[in-house]
Amino acid sequence: MYDSAALPAGSDAAQIPGAAAALRGQSGATFVTDENPLEWVVAYEPLSTVGWGLIVAAPWEDVVNPLLRTSLLTPLALIPAFVIAVAAIVFFARRVIRPLQQLDEQAARAGQGDYAALAQPIGGISEVQTLHATLAQMADEIRRYQRSLQSYAATITRSQEDERSRIARELHDETVQALIALDQRTQMIERICRRDPQMAAVKLTELRTMTADAIADVRRVIRNLRPIYLEDLGLAPAIEMLTQSIDGSAGLSATLTIEGEIQRLAPERELALYRIVQEALNNVVKHAQAQHVQVELNYGAQLTVLIRDDGHGFELPNRADALSDWGHFGLIGMRERAELIAAQLTIQSAPGVGTTIELQMPL
């Protein structure tokens, strides 16, 4: 056995701890204490090919000190990572969390009707700012749409009052006056009936004519309030009567074309379609200065209603909510009625080329 530590003369290397075990072909490690006393770690391993044993001994303190030094240096190595983590948390809090909290507060105020809250700028990363800009744009569109609805509601209210006043005037100026005249004629006929039966017969004929005129006036008022043809005969005959009523008025020629097999629809759908066509034709009569208007009904997989005129047309706004700003309240009403029956309404117009209104509704 060879010992690199230069054993004292006369000493027996076989007495070294672990030597006997290494010579027997065993390997391992053990702890020993010398006379100082000093603790040693002794590791032994056999070298069977040459019949030797390898023994390594080192003081326990030398073995442990590198581990201790490594353990002491570990916190120092973690300090930069800790600083980076803290910096990331601070950045995330200032650039993400706080801007999102501000955005949440602004969105809550906007949900309560304070749309100006989203106009206040907030910081944060670009994604948060993009989200803020999108919400601000949506709030602005909602605010414009609300203003449009408010204007439309105010116009509808005024129109209802105007319509009531018009009906009251018609009933007073025409129907009531006609009834008064009928009453006076009746009294006059009663007076002359005994002395001049022939004259009474003439007056009765006049009375019948006046009664027929009064009945026609009342029917006209009722027809304007509620289209009786629509309830009794359906959409196609009602639109046909509507088209005939404006044909020839103010030099306007109106025609109706019906294709496909006519079908009855739910009452609320027929009424909405009738009102849309009625409003479109009223616009042609009042504003288009057209010479011809064509109405088409096409019954197929879906119902297509087309109203086309050759009038002077008009410029359409880029946004639907701007219709109220431009005073096109009739078009707003047509859109609202189309949405109520799940129909798609398309309006095409330009100055000098007339107007085309197309409505498509699944059957």
Summary of the structure (lengths in Angstrom):
residues: 363
radius of gyration: 50.3
end to end distance: 107.4
largest distance: 180.4
contacts: 978
relative contact order: 0.06
helix: 61%
strand: 17%
